Amino acid sequence: MTADELFKPGEWLDDVTGPRYVRLRSRIEVAIRDGMLPKSAPLPAEREIASLTGLSRVTVRRAMQDLVDRGIVVQRQGSGSFVSDAPPRVEQTLSLLTSFTEDMLRRGLSSSSEWLGRGIHMASPEEVMVLALSSGESVARVERLRRADNRPMAIERASLPIDILPNPLQVETSLYAVLEAGGNRPVRALQRISAVNLTDEDADLLGVEPGAAGLRISRTSYLPNRRVVEFTRSIYRGDAYDFVAELRLADQ
């Protein structure tokens, strides 16, 4: 598809609700997703896009900046804008307790998993402490590589008391869906996020170079009665995730 065809005004611009910069951003995203704009493909200059679409330079600049912020487009000094050859960054809020499957669905991405392990195991000292178990008790473990639109995004290792998840094989897609069906969906959680350099094993699973930057997230989730229901340790690609939190003044 030529630039004239891609940016020619039509239904995508005229018959869709929402700000015009969002419509332009979505037009480019769809073209990238459908392969009309392949990885590393150059994009027209903002001035040319404005001329082709009839939009203002300000509108075009805002759409492009959104794409750059999300890692979908990269800008190279003196060369212009290009479709990124890296996975798009996913922005995840820290104010909502959601599963990976739910996060990807809200962003219009398809989620999938590669199982690394599911089963009942003797609890480690850390699991005993966090899940408030007795020494010698067992836990259910669910370990998998999470993908978004078939791109590896995170390694997730969840541990749960066996009375909460007696059969880990029940988990086929969303762990939280299984917990909700059993009346055990957590209602709040504490997360700790730290920067790490990925081990050779984790880097291989995530498709990046050993030692690349990553994020380690430990999440402890609770039922309404304050019982710990889930202890999850995850490793996220550092080049694929942005975690966002809204901050307020203490007296607001």
N, C-alpha and C positions, 0 to 999 in steps of 0.2 A: 504494500500500500504506500502510495506517495504521500508526501506532506500535504499536498493540495487536497487529496482525498480524505486524509485523516482529520484535518482541521477545517474542512469545508463546513460552514454553518448548516445545521439541519435539525432534525428532531432532538438529537442529543443535547443541543444548546437551547432550543426554543420551547420544547414541550415537556421539560423536566423541571420540577420545582427545586428550589434551593439556590444559594448564591452561585453566581456564574463561575467563580474560581473553582468551586467544588465540582461543577459540571465538567470544566476543562480538565481538572485533576483526574476525575473518574474516567474521562475519555482516554487519557493517556494510560491510566492503569489498566483499563480493559484491553487496549491495544498491546500492552506488554504481556498481560496474562494470556491473551489468545495467540501470541507469537507474531503479531503483525509488526511489533517492534522487538527484535531479538536482543539478547544480552549484548552490551557494548555498542549498540546502535547509536549513532549521533542523533541528537534532536535539533530542530531548527532553532535559531537564535530567538530570544524573546520578542525582538522587534518583528521578525518574520511571522511568528505565531500570532502576534497581535494583528498584523496585516491580514493574515489568512482567515482569522476567526471574526475580525471586527471588534475584538475585545480591547480594553485599554491595556497599556503596558503594566499598570499597577495590578490589574486582575491577573494577567499572565504571570507576573513576577510572584504573586502570592501563591498561585497554583504550583509553580515550579519549586518555590521554597518549601512547600509542604512535602512534595515528592523527595526533595533532597533531605529534609529532616527525617523522613521515614526510611531513608536508605534505598529508595527505588530508583532515584536518579543521582548521578554524581556530576559535579561541576569541576572542571580542570582549568586552572588559570591559563588563559591564552588559547585554549582549545575548544571550549564550549561545554555543553551539557550532553551526557551520555546515559543510556540505560545501564544501570548497575549490573555487574555480573555476580554480585553477592546476594544472598537472600534478603528480602525486605525486612526492615526492623519492625518489630511488633511492640506497640506501646501497651503496657499493662498497668492498670491502676492498682494501687496498694490499698484502696479503701473498700474493695469488694471481695468477698470470699467466694471465688468461683473455681471451677476445675479447668484444666487445660482445654478439654473439649469445648466447654462453654465459652472460654476466651476466644478460641479460634472461630467458633460459630458466629459470635458477635461481630467479628471482623470479616466475615464472608470467606473464611479460609476453611478448607477441609482438613480435618485432623485424622491422623492414623498413628498406629503404634507398632513397634517391633518388640516382642516380648523378650526380655533378658532373664526373666525368672518369675515364677509364681509358685508359692507353696507355704507350708507350715515349717517353721524352724525354731530352734532353741533361741530364746531372746538373748541379745547381747547385753552387757552391763548398761550401755547407753539406753537401749530400748526398755530395759527393766526400770530405769530411773525415770525416763520421760513418760512412759505409759503407766507408771505406778503399778507395776506388776510385782509378783513375788519371785524370788530367785528360783530358777529352774522352770519357770513357765515358758510356754511357747507363744510365738506371734505369727500372724499371717503377713507375708511379704509379697508385694507386687512391684516388680522392677521392669521398666520398659524405656525404650527410646521413643520420644515423642516427635512427630513430624507435623509440619503444616504445609499443605500443598506439596506433599512428598519431600519436603526439605527437612533434614534433621535439625531440631531446635533445642531439645533438652533431654537430659537423662533424669528420670524420676524414679526414686526408690522410696516406697511407702511401706510403713509398718503399722499394723493394727492389732488390737487384742482379738483373740480367736473367737470370743463370744460375739464380737461385732462383725467379724468377717470369717465365719467358720470354713468357707470354701473359696479360696482366692480365685479358682477357675471361673467363678461367677462373673468376675470382672472381664468383660469383653471389650468395652469401649471406655465408658466413663465410670470411674470409681465412685464419684459422688452420686451418680444415678443409682448404683447398687445400694449405697448407704441410705439414700432417701427412700428407696423402696422398702428397706427394712426399718424405717423410722429412726435412723441413726445419722442423718445428715448433720454435720457440724454447723454451728451458728456463729462462731467466732474463731479467730486464730491469731497466733503470734508468729511473726516471720522475722528471721534474722538473715541479712544479706551481707555477703562479704566477697571481695574480689579474690580470684584464684588464677593461677596459671594451670592450664589443663594438662593432666597426665597423658602419657602416650596412649593409654587405653581409651580414656574419655575423648581425647582429640580424634582418635580414629573413628569412634562411633559418631561424633558430631561432624566429621568431614572437614576438620581444620588442622592446622599444623600443631604438632606437639609444643606445649609451652604457650599457646595462644591464650589471650585473656578470656576469662569466663566469670560467671557469677555463681557462687554457691548459696543456695537458699535452704534454710531449715525452717520447716513450718510445723507448729504444734497446734492441732485443732481440737475444739471443745464442743461437747453437747450442751444443751441448755442447763443441765444439772451440774455443769463444770467438770464433768469427767472428760479426760483426754481420750479422744476417739481415733486420732491419726497423728503419726509422726512421719513427716516426709522430708527427705533430703534430696535436693535436685541440683543439677549442674546445667546452667544455661549458656548458650553461646553468647559471648560478650558482644559480638558484632550483629546480633539479631534482636536484642531486647532492650527496651527502655522502660524502666519502672518509674511510674509517676505517682506522686502523692500531693493531695491538696492540703495546704497548711492554712490555719486560721489563728488569729490572735487568741490568747488564752481567755480573754473576757468576752469573746464574740459568741 
